[in-house]
Each structure stands twice: as C-alpha cells, then as structure tokens.
Amino acid sequence: MSDSRALLLVLCLAFAGCQTTSVKSHGKPEDVAALKQVVELFRTSLVNKDKATYMSLFFSDKPQDIGWQFVSEDARLEHIRETKPDAIKARHIPSNNFISLIDGAVATKEPREETFSNVSIDTDGEIASVSFDYTFLANGNKTNWGKEMWQLVRTEEGWKIFSVVYTIRDQWSAGEG
C-alpha cells in the first residue's frame, strides 16, 4: 500500500471514529476530561440521591448565586396557558433552583435520572461551556427533555457550575426529543 493510501485510510478511520463519539470538545484534554467528570457526577448524584456530591459541583450553595432558568417550548406553553393564562416562556421561579432538583430526587423513593447525549464542551482552561441534549426520567418514565447549557468556572477546588439554562419539552410539545 502506498504512503498516500495508508494516510488516507488512517484519516478516514480517524474521522469515522470521531463521528461515533457523543462528545465534541475544544480545550486541553485534561480540562475536557475534568468537565466530563462533572457531567457524570451530576448524573450519578441524581441517580444515587447523593446531595453532598451534587452540591459540591456548584460554585455556591446559595440558590441566589447560581443562575438556573428554564424556557418552555411553544406548544407546551400553549397547553399550560389553557389553565394558567398568564404563563410565560421564561418565568423566574425562585423555588425552581439547583437545590430543589436534588431535594426532589432525594425525597422520593422512586428513581430519578437525567441522561445526556450530544455533549459539547468548550473551554480555555479557566471558564467552560457545556451543552447537551437531556432526558429526565422519573421512575424510568421520560417526563421531559430538551437542551441544557452550563457555564462553569475553574476554581482552586476544580470545575464548578455557575449557571444552568434549559428548555423543557414534554408530552404536550411538538415532536418527541
């Protein structure tokens, strides 16, 4: 096999491998690995109802210090407006925060899980953005899904989540996620 054919084969195989991974990333490999670990710890702390680990992932333990905002998909919002005419796409609800998510998971005996796909990580080693498609499961049933985006900062204690924004799609939404 000629050198050019061998190089072409190697490039094709490398490209094919890139297409099968669910993580796209920009940044130093050690930072990307650490950020993937934050995502995995977030996921497993919900599954394991491990509030201490979950809380350690955030920049602060105070809800007012962490951005946490959802946006309802239009068809879902139309359905909500049938019973709550004043509903809006992105209402700030102080009780909807990162602590209420873990407290809800811990309080129920039923399993809770958030799964992630199409993860994208971008970092310069000091700040990072992580985005992905998510599905939230309650007792094994898909309750809602959408896109989620995190902003993180690297502190002396490691990477910490500073803000989270996400869409909510559910049974009333147009199309299935």
N, C-alpha and C positions, 0 to 999 in steps of 0.2 A: 504494500500500500504506500502511495506517495505521501510525503510530508504534508502536502496541502490537503489531501483527502483525509489523513489522520486528524489534522487540525479541525477540519470541517466536522468530522464525526464527533470529536470531543466537544466542540462548540454546540452542536445540535443536542448532544446528551445533556450538557450543562443547562441549555435553555429549556429542554424538556423537564429537567428536574426542578427548575425554578417555577414552572407552570403548575406543578403538583403541590407546592407548599402553600399554606394558607396565611403565611406571614410575609408581608412586604416591609422592608425596613431600610432606613437611612441612618447611619451613625456607626460608631465604633462597635465591634462585635460584643465587647464586654458590657457596654451600656444597653445594647439591644437585648442581650441575654438577661440582664437585671430587670429590664422593663417587662419582658415576657414573664419573668418570675412574679412580678407584681400582679399581672393579669391572672396568672394561675393561682396565686394566693387569694386574690379576691374571689375567684370562682370556688375554690375549695373551702374557704372560710364560710361561705353561704351554705354549701353542702353539709359541712361539719358543724354548723351553728357555732362557730368559733369567733365570738365577738372580740376577744383580745387581739387575735391576729388581724382580723378585719380592721379594727380601729387603728392598728399600727401602720396601716397602709396610707393613712391620710395625713396631710400637713398639719392639721389641728384636730382636736377632739371636740371643737365647738361648731355646731351647725352653722352659725352665722359667718364663720371664717371659710367655709367650703362652698363654692358655687355648686348648686345642684338644681338643674332645671329640666323639665320635660316639655315637649311640644307635641300636642295631639295632631294626628293625621286628619285631614279634612273630613273624610267620610265618618270617622269615629266621632269627631266633634259634632257633626250634624246629628248623629244619634244621641249624643249627650244633651244637645240643645232641646231635644224633644221633652225632656223632664227638667232641664236647667237652662232656660232660655238665655241667661246671662253668661253662660260658659264661654271662655275664650281659649285660643290655641295654646297660649303660654302664660298661664296664671302662676304667679309666685305663691306657693302654699308653704308657709314656714314649717308645718308639721311633716311635709314631704322632704326628707333630707337623708343623708347617708346613714344616720343613726337609726332612723325609723325602718330602713330596709333591713338591717341586720337584726334589730329588735323584733321585727315581724317574723323573720326566719327562725329566730331562737324561740319565740313564744309558741309557735305551732309544732305539733308533733309530726305533722306531715312534712315530707321532704321538700326543699326549695333548691332550685338550681338555676343558674344563668349560664347558658352556653354561648360561645363566641366563635365566629368564623370571619374570614376575610380581614384578619388583623393587619393593621398598618401602623408602623412605628416610625417616627421621625424625631431625631434628637441631635443636638450639638454637644451632648455630654453634660450640659447644665440644666437645660429645660427639654421637655419632650411633649409630643402629642401622640396619643394612641387612639386609634379609631377602629371600630369593628361592627359587624352585624351581630346582634344579640337575640337570643330567645330566652324568655323567662318561663320556667316550668314550676308549677305548684302541684305537688303530689303526682308528678310525672306528666301532667297535662300542660300543654302550651297555653299560657294565658295572654301573653303579649310579646311583641317583638319589635325590632326597629334597628336604628343605627345609634351607636353610642360613641361619644368622643370625650376623652380625658385630656386634661393638661396636667403635667407633673413637673416637679422641681427636684433637683438632686440636692439633698441636704447632707450634713455630716453623718446622719443615720441612714442614708440611702435615698432611693427614689420615693417620693410622696405625692399622692394625688391631691391636686389643688382645686380642680373643678371638674364637673361632670355635666354634660348636656346629652339628652337623648330624646329620640322620637318614641311615641307609643302608637303602635298599631295593634289592633285586636280583632275579635270576631266581626266587628262592625266595619272594619277598614276595607278599602278597595284592594283586592288582591291579597294573596297569602304570602307572608315573608319567608 
